[in-house]
Amino acid sequence: MLALDPSKKLSFNKTIADGDLVIVYERHDTMKAVNVSEGSVFQNRFGVFKHSDWVGRPFGSKVYSNKSGYVYLLAPSPELWTLVLSHRTQILYITDISFVIMYLEIVPGCLVLESGTGSGSLTTSLARAVAPTGHVYTFDFHEQRAASAREDFERTGVSSVVTVGVRDIQGKGFPDELCGMADAVFLDLPQPWLVIVSAAKMLKPDATLCSFSPCIEQVQRSCEALRMNFTDIRTFDVLLRAYEVREVKNDSMQGHGGSPSQQPPCKRRQTSEGSNKQESISSTIMARPSAEAKGHTGYLTFARLKCSE
Amino acid sequence: MSGNQSNVDSVQSRRVTWEGCSVLLDINDGDRLVFSRLTENSTLKIGKKNYSLRPLIGCPFGSLFQVEYGAEGSKLSRLLRSAEVSNIEDNGDYQPVEEHRDNRELVDNNKAQSLSGEDIEELRRQGATGDEIIEALIANSATFEKKTAFSQEKYRLKKQKKYAPRVLLRRPVARSICETYFTKYPARIGFMRVDTLSLLLSMANVAANSDILVVDMVGGLLTGAVAERMGSGYVCNMYLESSPYPMDIVRMFNFGDEICKRIVRTSLSDLCSVQNDPSEQMGHDVSATANSSNEQMCSHETLTEPSGMEEIALPSENEVSKCKIPKAGDKASQETIDLWKANGFSSLIVAAPELDTWNTVKDLMPHLSHSAPFAIYHQYLQPLATCMHRLQSEKMAVGLQISEPWLREYQVLPSRTHPCMQMSAFGGYILSGVKICNPESA
């Protein structure tokens, strides 16, 4: 998933090889992570797909099943991985992830501490942000989940920049060996205020911290704890609204087309002045917000360690 | 690895300012934001006075400075940790106390303060610090004691901003640069809010050792943010017409030589041209002249910028060469262009309000590598809707989505937690997706 050195750039990786991780795309909301293996098959409602048909095809190809159904084989990325990974815990999605990485000012070479690891959704994006010269130390107090996360990082190819530790950060704080070395700390814990003092010891001066909490009471307690050693304390929430797009054909062309997206005409539509008057078909492309949206995931509280000296 | 070491060093060294570096000055806790370059002669205007920025050179980013009044006049001097603690907000053990006061008797007749302007000047001449003046104002206010605790805090903060203004030395990075421009000159960055910019970088899988194609008509903010997130690999800043788009904001990022070398420009015609093709010759000439005229254009822009960005203290030509500020945006070498032609770009980001979205995307898609993600930014929904529809019907991409990010900030204070009164209602739209192989050619 990551190009860890210049000789292995993403754009050089063109064709699917045995052992590669691919993202099987059926629809925008139906995707699955599959490791390609000669002799294996992939089965879904469109039929049976032989992996051997996939080997040697370029990423982004359309592949067919025995019943002429098809899927697309996409190259993995942290965004796609977040959508297909198995949820052992509630995860962070792209909206929060992208804002966290921007606001924590994470760039290649940074050292980032994270607790808890959870299902590794954010961790995978953090790995991308710090690679190839930085590192992510992520901690979870649940041994099995930590092990599953380690497996996932191997599978996605980010394990060289991620170290998973089993540790109760709320109880013990971060390990002393990392004192003063962190460029950023991310907390997704039930009681993050218990970890603020330890986080302050880990961070370089003016380095950044983020705490993700679903409840406002948690945010209030965290902010109080932050005021002693941190400055520039800011709390946000971020959401994404999606839009749907539809083509509406001019109703004078009733019975013309066969495109599945054609809407039955309901109102006479004035064609705009700019449209081609020569063409007999005219249509309007319209967009509107999707009816459903995520209302809340959690509050993101950011802060910077005060400069001492 | 030596590469490892220099990379680590550069992350480290960026934490302390140096002569010639670009900085973001935050005056009075976000009230005023100014980009500047720290040179021998650069100054900052606060109130009616110009203060030299020399004391800021060599200090860590995040340092706080306060105007100090001394025998030689006033200057900016560094506030050390212990001095800051006196700030009321730092009281970690704030216990919410029952508040019995309210504002029923408060009359706003401008007669509450008994100290006059001259009195304050006199205090200054006697060497009183900003904090001492604030205490004097509070002592001489007839209404202060009757105010609620919150109101007293607000009063104190207001006086501090006027009589003891503070300047925070901030590091210019993608986040702070975007936020500042969004607050001050949003039109120059096409109303791209910081959460929108962060989504573009994620959706386009911006990472090290990639080749990212960028069409940046937002002053260079996008190019700079991509380069910062990549560290290595190439950012190809592409222009589709005859001359490159301005990229001045890139200079604010404090990129070293290594990264500057990796921000290159090319025209679409250069990328499309075939070897031994006569049009290639023309293409080169056009871009060569465009490049040199662009350099002239850049220096002109440097000189005329102050009228728009009146807050920027730009260095003179002498200072520029003395400080050796690395320049980004050189023309891409033929070798690099050939590599892109052979392998394609690993992703695409477009922020081009003045170009036709669909036509731009249609021209650039063939240059993307297999399964490459892309993110298209626009202020207006319609061009993205049209583009998405065409990409769908021509089966050029999957996973297509038009998103509109929403960002809300909260004030979190004991007994005073609520969303902020001011909010940005709009930060742009994004069309994202992944390129697929054309089945016909597979």
Boltz contact constraints between the chains, C-beta under 6 A:
constraints:
  - contact:
      token1: [A, 3]
      token2: [B, 209]
      max_distance: 6.0
  - contact:
      token1: [A, 6]
      token2: [B, 209]
      max_distance: 6.0
  - contact:
      token1: [A, 9]
      token2: [B, 209]
      max_distance: 6.0
  - contact:
      token1: [A, 10]
      token2: [B, 210]
      max_distance: 6.0
  - contact:
      token1: [A, 10]
      token2: [B, 346]
      max_distance: 6.0
  - contact:
      token1: [A, 11]
      token2: [B, 211]
      max_distance: 6.0
  - contact:
      token1: [A, 11]
      token2: [B, 343]
      max_distance: 6.0
  - contact:
      token1: [A, 11]
      token2: [B, 344]
      max_distance: 6.0
  - contact:
      token1: [A, 11]
      token2: [B, 346]
      max_distance: 6.0
  - contact:
      token1: [A, 11]
      token2: [B, 369]
      max_distance: 6.0
  - contact:
      token1: [A, 12]
      token2: [B, 343]
      max_distance: 6.0
  - contact:
      token1: [A, 14]
      token2: [B, 370]
      max_distance: 6.0
  - contact:
      token1: [A, 25]
      token2: [B, 398]
      max_distance: 6.0
  - contact:
      token1: [A, 28]
      token2: [B, 399]
      max_distance: 6.0
  - contact:
      token1: [A, 58]
      token2: [B, 370]
      max_distance: 6.0
  - contact:
      token1: [A, 58]
      token2: [B, 437]
      max_distance: 6.0
  - contact:
      token1: [A, 59]
      token2: [B, 370]
      max_distance: 6.0
  - contact:
      token1: [A, 59]
      token2: [B, 371]
      max_distance: 6.0
  - contact:
      token1: [A, 60]
      token2: [B, 370]
      max_distance: 6.0
  - contact:
      token1: [A, 60]
      token2: [B, 371]
      max_distance: 6.0
  - contact:
      token1: [A, 60]
      token2: [B, 436]
      max_distance: 6.0
  - contact:
      token1: [A, 60]
      token2: [B, 437]
      max_distance: 6.0
  - contact:
      token1: [A, 61]
      token2: [B, 437]
      max_distance: 6.0
  - contact:
      token1: [A, 61]
      token2: [B, 442]
      max_distance: 6.0
  - contact:
      token1: [A, 62]
      token2: [B, 439]
      max_distance: 6.0
  - contact:
      token1: [A, 72]
      token2: [B, 398]
      max_distance: 6.0
  - contact:
      token1: [A, 72]
      token2: [B, 436]
      max_distance: 6.0
  - contact:
      token1: [A, 74]
      token2: [B, 371]
      max_distance: 6.0
  - contact:
      token1: [A, 74]
      token2: [B, 434]
      max_distance: 6.0
  - contact:
      token1: [A, 75]
      token2: [B, 371]
      max_distance: 6.0
  - contact:
      token1: [A, 77]
      token2: [B, 205]
      max_distance: 6.0
  - contact:
      token1: [A, 94]
      token2: [B, 202]
      max_distance: 6.0
  - contact:
      token1: [A, 98]
      token2: [B, 198]
      max_distance: 6.0
  - contact:
      token1: [A, 98]
      token2: [B, 199]
      max_distance: 6.0
  - contact:
      token1: [A, 98]
      token2: [B, 202]
      max_distance: 6.0
  - contact:
      token1: [A, 99]
      token2: [B, 195]
      max_distance: 6.0
  - contact:
      token1: [A, 99]
      token2: [B, 198]
      max_distance: 6.0
  - contact:
      token1: [A, 102]
      token2: [B, 175]
      max_distance: 6.0
  - contact:
      token1: [A, 102]
      token2: [B, 198]
      max_distance: 6.0
  - contact:
      token1: [A, 103]
      token2: [B, 175]
      max_distance: 6.0
  - contact:
      token1: [A, 105]
      token2: [B, 173]
      max_distance: 6.0
  - contact:
      token1: [A, 105]
      token2: [B, 175]
      max_distance: 6.0
  - contact:
      token1: [A, 107]
      token2: [B, 228]
      max_distance: 6.0
  - contact:
      token1: [A, 108]
      token2: [B, 208]
      max_distance: 6.0
  - contact:
      token1: [A, 108]
      token2: [B, 231]
      max_distance: 6.0
  - contact:
      token1: [A, 109]
      token2: [B, 7]
      max_distance: 6.0
  - contact:
      token1: [A, 109]
      token2: [B, 8]
      max_distance: 6.0
  - contact:
      token1: [A, 109]
      token2: [B, 11]
      max_distance: 6.0
  - contact:
      token1: [A, 128]
      token2: [B, 207]
      max_distance: 6.0
  - contact:
      token1: [A, 131]
      token2: [B, 208]
      max_distance: 6.0
  - contact:
      token1: [A, 132]
      token2: [B, 208]
      max_distance: 6.0
  - contact:
      token1: [A, 133]
      token2: [B, 4]
      max_distance: 6.0
  - contact:
      token1: [A, 133]
      token2: [B, 7]
      max_distance: 6.0
  - contact:
      token1: [A, 205]
      token2: [B, 60]
      max_distance: 6.0
  - contact:
      token1: [A, 206]
      token2: [B, 61]
      max_distance: 6.0
  - contact:
      token1: [A, 206]
      token2: [B, 62]
      max_distance: 6.0
  - contact:
      token1: [A, 219]
      token2: [B, 412]
      max_distance: 6.0
  - contact:
      token1: [A, 220]
      token2: [B, 412]
      max_distance: 6.0
  - contact:
      token1: [A, 220]
      token2: [B, 417]
      max_distance: 6.0
  - contact:
      token1: [A, 223]
      token2: [B, 412]
      max_distance: 6.0
  - contact:
      token1: [A, 227]
      token2: [B, 90]
      max_distance: 6.0
  - contact:
      token1: [A, 227]
      token2: [B, 92]
      max_distance: 6.0
  - contact:
      token1: [A, 228]
      token2: [B, 92]
      max_distance: 6.0
  - contact:
      token1: [A, 235]
      token2: [B, 410]
      max_distance: 6.0
  - contact:
      token1: [A, 235]
      token2: [B, 412]
      max_distance: 6.0
  - contact:
      token1: [A, 236]
      token2: [B, 409]
      max_distance: 6.0
  - contact:
      token1: [A, 237]
      token2: [B, 408]
      max_distance: 6.0
  - contact:
      token1: [A, 238]
      token2: [B, 195]
      max_distance: 6.0
  - contact:
      token1: [A, 238]
      token2: [B, 407]
      max_distance: 6.0
  - contact:
      token1: [A, 239]
      token2: [B, 406]
      max_distance: 6.0
  - contact:
      token1: [A, 240]
      token2: [B, 403]
      max_distance: 6.0
  - contact:
      token1: [A, 240]
      token2: [B, 405]
      max_distance: 6.0
  - contact:
      token1: [A, 241]
      token2: [B, 404]
      max_distance: 6.0
  - contact:
      token1: [A, 242]
      token2: [B, 401]
      max_distance: 6.0
  - contact:
      token1: [A, 242]
      token2: [B, 403]
      max_distance: 6.0
  - contact:
      token1: [A, 243]
      token2: [B, 402]
      max_distance: 6.0
  - contact:
      token1: [A, 245]
      token2: [B, 385]
      max_distance: 6.0
  - contact:
      token1: [A, 245]
      token2: [B, 388]
      max_distance: 6.0
  - contact:
      token1: [A, 245]
      token2: [B, 389]
      max_distance: 6.0
  - contact:
      token1: [A, 247]
      token2: [B, 389]
      max_distance: 6.0
  - contact:
      token1: [A, 285]
      token2: [B, 385]
      max_distance: 6.0
  - contact:
      token1: [A, 285]
      token2: [B, 386]
      max_distance: 6.0
  - contact:
      token1: [A, 285]
      token2: [B, 389]
      max_distance: 6.0
  - contact:
      token1: [A, 287]
      token2: [B, 381]
      max_distance: 6.0
  - contact:
      token1: [A, 287]
      token2: [B, 385]
      max_distance: 6.0
  - contact:
      token1: [A, 307]
      token2: [B, 60]
      max_distance: 6.0
  - contact:
      token1: [A, 307]
      token2: [B, 62]
      max_distance: 6.0
  - contact:
      token1: [A, 307]
      token2: [B, 63]
      max_distance: 6.0
  - contact:
      token1: [A, 308]
      token2: [B, 81]
      max_distance: 6.0
